[in-house]
Amino acid sequence: MIQEVVVENVEGEYPFKVFRGRVVWRGIAARFEGVVYQSVGGPNVSASVVEEDLDALVKQGVSKEELASLQLELQQKILNGEVKIDGG
């Protein structure tokens, strides 16, 4: 379960934005990148933990199924607005 999602940087213009941030999952912080764009049915989000941090999680014993679950939960939290915005 994700404890925290923080969006640190957003770039781009409507309807397409690129964002970066960090997620805390099981007490472990990892960086992520993603895009959000508007479509006829509403916003779409694609976010994933950066490859380097995925490798580190695997080395700590996290399974591929757990990683897939983490990334799905991350996307859901972003889509639902369950994030903190880091203004600094």
C-alpha positions in Angstrom: 0.0 0.0 0.0 1.2 3.5 -0.9 1.8 5.8 2.0 2.5 9.0 0.0 2.6 10.4 -3.5 4.3 13.7 -4.1 4.3 15.5 -7.5 7.5 17.5 -7.6 7.5 18.8 -11.2 4.9 19.4 -13.9 5.6 20.5 -17.5 3.6 21.0 -20.6 0.5 22.7 -21.8 -3.2 21.6 -21.9 -4.2 19.0 -22.8 -0.9 17.1 -22.3 1.3 17.3 -19.2 4.4 15.5 -18.1 5.1 15.1 -14.4 7.7 13.7 -12.0 7.7 12.9 -8.3 8.2 10.4 -5.6 6.1 7.6 -4.1 6.6 6.1 -0.7 5.6 2.4 -0.6 6.2 0.1 2.3 8.4 2.8 3.7 10.6 2.8 0.6 10.8 6.0 -1.5 11.0 5.6 -5.3 10.9 8.2 -8.1 8.2 8.1 -10.9 7.5 9.8 -14.2 4.2 10.1 -16.0 1.8 11.9 -18.3 -1.7 13.1 -18.0 -3.9 14.1 -20.9 -7.4 15.0 -21.5 -9.7 13.0 -23.7 -13.4 12.8 -24.5 -14.0 10.5 -21.5 -12.0 12.6 -19.1 -8.4 12.6 -18.0 -6.0 9.7 -18.7 -2.9 9.0 -16.6 0.1 6.9 -17.2 2.7 6.8 -14.5 5.6 4.4 -13.7 8.5 4.1 -11.3 11.7 5.0 -13.0 13.7 2.0 -14.2 16.7 2.5 -11.8 14.4 2.5 -8.8 12.5 -0.5 -10.1 15.8 -2.4 -10.3 16.6 -1.4 -6.7 13.2 -2.6 -5.5 13.7 -6.0 -7.2 17.1 -6.3 -5.5 15.3 -5.8 -2.2 13.1 -8.8 -2.9 10.0 -7.1 -4.4 8.3 -9.4 -6.9 7.2 -8.4 -10.4 3.5 -8.8 -9.4 4.0 -6.4 -6.4 5.7 -3.9 -8.8 2.7 -4.1 -11.2 0.3 -3.5 -8.3 2.4 -0.6 -7.0 2.3 1.1 -10.5 -1.4 0.5 -10.9 -2.1 2.0 -7.4 0.2 4.9 -8.2 -1.8 5.7 -11.4 -5.1 5.4 -9.5 -3.9 7.8 -6.7 -2.8 10.4 -9.3 -6.0 10.1 -11.3 -8.0 10.5 -8.1 -6.0 13.5 -7.0 -4.6 11.7 -3.9 -1.3 13.5 -4.1 0.7 16.2 -2.5 2.2 19.0 -4.6 5.8 20.0 -3.8 6.0 23.7 -4.5 9.7 23.9 -3.8 
